[in-house]
Amino acid sequence: MKKLIALSMALALLALSACGANKSGGTTESATATAPAVPQTETTEAPTEPAPEVDRTAEEIYKNHPELTPVNYDSPALLPISEDAGQEYIDNLTFICDSPTYWLKGWGMLKDGTETKQIWTGPEGTMTLAYLRDYQIVDPYDGALRTIPETAALRKPPYIVIAVGVNGISFMDEEYFTQEYEHLIDVLQEASPDSVILLQSIYPIYPTYKHWGSITNASITAGNSWILKIAEKYGLHYVDAFSALVGEDGNIQEDLIRSDGLHPNEAGLTKVLEYHRTHAYIPKDK
């Protein structure tokens, strides 16, 4: 009996010893396994595309001629340099324009030549911004006289380039000019909401123009700054065609203008079309 009691006490002491070994980090395996280390992986941000390059071709000319209002090269409305969008892009542009741009039709420089449907203007080949609210243009599709919004609602062109202003710059201040220009945008957007509207600058002129003084490149660049601000307000894009034509003296380059000093010649309008192709509107999803 005594032997049995002694054996029981020995077994109990052995069990206690085993528990103590576990608690003190002995050779007995722990009940909880240690989780394996997870290797750390570096996270890298997706590369961002560089911002499109702004065309500062005329920047030095503005600096050298402080009478000119310079382009705001930080404006989000200014169309940057793009890849050449090609002739197909030009073929999709419809110009609502006065006489300096009308000659794209006169010289047959657009699709269908002198029968192009891309020039919208008055019966005289020109029109004035101040009088456009009820003005009837020639619808080039059928020759009928219609207002600009009536024509836009009927034809719904994919791209509309507003290229007007030189005929009003001599007598319209910024408030008047802006009011009429914005009205034109409003009626176009209502008539053809899917059309992309581009605002084109007024071209530079030459001192041989018979009304030089009432209109100068100083007043034109002031007007262009108003157009750029309108583009910013509406979230539209501005085509800086002025910079494609201006020379070192602050006037249009002499070899790009007709003798009247107002209308670019064929070489000048070729420069304008080239500028559109290489400063094209590119939708964000492309």
C-alpha positions in Angstrom: 0.0 0.0 0.0 2.8 2.3 0.9 4.5 1.5 -2.4 1.4 2.5 -4.3 1.1 5.8 -2.4 4.8 6.5 -3.2 4.4 5.7 -6.8 1.4 8.1 -7.1 3.3 10.9 -5.5 6.3 10.3 -7.9 4.0 10.5 -11.0 2.4 13.7 -9.7 5.8 15.3 -9.2 6.8 14.3 -12.8 3.7 15.9 -14.2 4.4 19.2 -12.4 8.0 19.1 -13.7 6.7 18.8 -17.3 4.3 21.8 -16.9 7.1 23.9 -15.5 9.3 23.0 -18.4 6.6 24.1 -20.9 6.2 27.5 -19.1 9.9 28.2 -18.9 10.4 27.6 -22.6 11.8 24.1 -22.4 11.9 21.5 -25.1 8.2 20.8 -25.2 6.5 22.3 -28.3 4.3 25.3 -27.7 0.6 24.9 -28.3 0.4 28.1 -30.4 2.4 28.1 -33.7 4.2 31.3 -34.8 2.7 32.7 -38.1 5.3 32.7 -40.9 6.6 36.1 -41.9 4.9 37.7 -45.0 7.4 39.1 -47.5 7.0 42.9 -48.0 6.3 44.0 -51.6 7.0 47.5 -52.8 4.1 49.5 -54.2 4.7 51.7 -57.2 2.4 54.3 -58.5 1.2 54.0 -62.1 3.3 56.4 -64.3 1.4 59.6 -65.2 1.5 60.9 -68.7 3.3 64.3 -69.0 1.1 67.3 -69.5 0.6 68.3 -73.1 3.1 71.0 -74.3 1.8 74.5 -74.6 2.8 76.3 -77.8 4.8 79.4 -76.8 5.8 80.3 -80.3 4.8 84.0 -80.0 5.9 84.5 -76.4 9.0 86.6 -77.3 7.0 88.6 -79.8 4.6 89.6 -77.0 7.5 90.5 -74.7 9.0 92.7 -77.4 5.7 94.5 -78.2 4.1 95.4 -74.8 1.2 97.1 -76.7 0.0 93.7 -77.5 -2.1 91.7 -74.9 -0.2 88.5 -74.4 -1.7 85.0 -74.5 -2.3 83.5 -71.0 -0.2 80.4 -71.5 -1.4 79.0 -68.2 -5.0 79.0 -69.4 -6.7 75.5 -69.3 -8.7 76.6 -72.4 -5.6 77.0 -74.6 -5.4 74.0 -77.0 -1.8 72.5 -76.6 0.4 71.0 -79.3 -1.0 67.7 -80.5 0.0 65.0 -83.0 -1.0 65.9 -86.6 -4.8 65.1 -86.6 -4.7 64.9 -90.4 -7.1 65.9 -93.2 -10.0 64.0 -91.7 -10.0 66.4 -88.7 -10.0 69.4 -91.0 -12.9 67.9 -93.0 -15.0 67.8 -89.8 -14.6 71.5 -88.9 -17.4 73.9 -89.7 -16.4 77.6 -89.6 -18.9 80.2 -88.5 -16.9 83.1 -89.8 -16.4 86.6 -91.1 -14.5 87.5 -94.3 -10.8 86.6 -93.3 -11.8 82.9 -92.9 -14.4 82.9 -95.6 -11.6 82.7 -98.2 -11.0 79.1 -97.2 -14.1 78.6 -99.5 -13.1 81.2 -102.0 -9.8 79.4 -102.7 -11.3 76.0 -102.5 -9.2 75.0 -99.5 -11.7 72.7 -97.8 -13.6 69.6 -98.7 -15.6 70.0 -101.9 -13.6 73.1 -102.8 -15.6 76.2 -103.6 -18.8 74.1 -103.0 -17.7 73.3 -99.4 -20.4 73.0 -96.7 -17.8 74.0 -94.0 -18.1 77.8 -94.3 -21.1 79.4 -92.7 -21.4 83.1 -93.2 -23.6 85.8 -94.6 -24.6 86.3 -98.3 -21.8 89.0 -98.6 -19.1 86.5 -97.5 -18.9 88.2 -94.0 -20.8 89.1 -90.9 -20.4 91.2 -87.8 -20.6 89.8 -84.2 -22.8 92.7 -83.0 -25.6 91.9 -85.4 -25.8 88.1 -85.3 -28.8 87.6 -83.0 -31.3 87.5 -85.9 -28.9 87.5 -88.8 -29.5 85.0 -91.5 -26.6 83.2 -93.0 -26.5 81.1 -96.2 -27.1 77.4 -95.4 -24.5 75.8 -97.7 -26.4 72.6 -97.9 -29.4 74.1 -99.8 -28.6 77.8 -100.2 -31.5 78.9 -98.0 -31.2 81.8 -95.6 -31.5 80.8 -92.0 -30.4 82.1 -88.6 -27.2 80.5 -87.2 -29.1 78.5 -84.5 -31.7 77.3 -87.2 -28.8 76.1 -89.4 -27.0 74.4 -86.5 -30.2 72.6 -85.3 -30.7 71.3 -88.9 -27.1 70.3 -89.7 -25.6 69.5 -86.3 -21.9 69.6 -87.4 -19.5 67.6 -85.2 -17.1 70.5 -84.7 -18.0 74.2 -84.8 -15.2 76.8 -85.0 -16.4 80.3 -84.1 -14.1 82.6 -86.1 -15.7 86.1 -85.8 -14.9 89.4 -84.1 -12.7 91.5 -86.3 -15.7 93.4 -87.7 -16.8 94.4 -84.2 -13.5 95.1 -82.4 -13.4 98.7 -83.5 -16.6 99.7 -81.7 -17.3 97.0 -79.1 -15.9 97.2 -75.6 -15.2 94.1 -73.6 -18.7 94.0 -72.0 -20.5 94.4 -75.3 -18.2 92.0 -77.2 -18.5 89.3 -74.5 -22.3 89.6 -74.2 -22.8 89.0 -78.0 -20.1 86.3 -78.2 -21.6 84.4 -75.2 -25.1 84.7 -76.7 -23.8 83.0 -79.9 -22.4 80.2 -77.8 -25.6 79.8 -75.9 -27.8 79.5 -79.0 -25.4 77.0 -80.6 -25.2 74.8 -77.6 -29.0 74.7 -77.4 -29.4 74.1 -81.1 -26.7 71.4 -81.4 -25.7 70.2 -77.9 -23.4 67.4 -79.2 -21.3 69.7 -81.4 -17.8 70.5 -80.1 -17.4 74.3 -80.1 -13.9 75.7 -80.6 -13.2 79.5 -80.2 -10.6 80.7 -82.7 -8.6 83.9 -82.2 -8.9 86.9 -84.5 -6.0 87.0 -87.0 -3.4 89.7 -86.9 -3.5 92.4 -89.6 -1.0 94.7 -91.4 -0.7 98.5 -91.3 -1.7 98.7 -95.0 -5.3 98.0 -93.9 -7.4 101.1 -94.8 -9.0 101.3 -91.4 -5.7 100.8 -89.5 -6.0 102.9 -86.3 -9.7 102.0 -85.6 -8.4 98.4 -85.6 -4.9 97.5 -84.7 -3.1 94.4 -83.5 -3.2 95.9 -80.0 -7.0 96.0 -80.2 -7.1 92.5 -81.8 -5.0 90.9 -79.1 -7.2 92.6 -76.4 -10.2 91.0 -78.2 -8.5 87.7 -78.3 -7.9 87.8 -74.5 -11.7 88.3 -74.1 -12.3 85.3 -76.3 -9.9 83.2 -74.2 -11.7 84.2 -71.0 -15.0 83.3 -72.5 -13.6 79.8 -73.4 -12.5 79.4 -69.8 -15.9 80.4 -68.5 -17.7 77.9 -70.8 -15.1 75.1 -70.4 -14.4 75.3 -74.2 -11.1 75.4 -76.1 -9.3 78.3 -77.7 -7.4 78.0 -81.0 -4.5 80.5 -80.9 -4.4 81.1 -84.7 -3.0 84.6 -84.1 0.3 83.1 -83.1 0.5 81.0 -86.3 0.5 84.2 -88.4 2.1 87.0 -86.4 5.6 88.2 -87.3 8.5 89.6 -85.3 7.2 93.1 -85.8 3.9 92.3 -84.1 1.9 92.4 -87.3 0.9 89.6 -89.6 3.8 88.3 -91.6 4.0 90.2 -94.8 4.1 87.2 -97.0 0.9 85.8 -95.4 -1.4 88.8 -96.1 -3.2 90.2 -99.1 -2.5 93.7 -100.2 -5.6 95.0 -98.3 -3.9 94.3 -95.0 -6.9 92.5 -93.5 -7.4 89.1 -95.3 -4.8 86.4 -95.0 -3.7 85.1 -98.4 -3.8 81.4 -99.4 -0.4 80.8 -97.7 -1.7 82.4 -94.5 -4.9 80.3 -94.4 -2.8 77.2 -95.1 -0.9 78.1 -91.9 -4.2 78.4 -90.1 -5.3 74.9 -91.2 -1.9 73.5 -90.3 -2.3 75.0 -86.8 -5.7 73.4 -86.4 -4.2 70.0 -87.4 -1.3 70.3 -84.9 -3.3 71.8 -82.1 -6.3 69.6 -82.4 -9.1 68.9 -80.0 -8.6 65.4 -78.6 -11.4 63.9 -76.6 -10.4 62.8 -73.1 -11.4 59.2 -73.8 -8.9 58.8 -76.6 
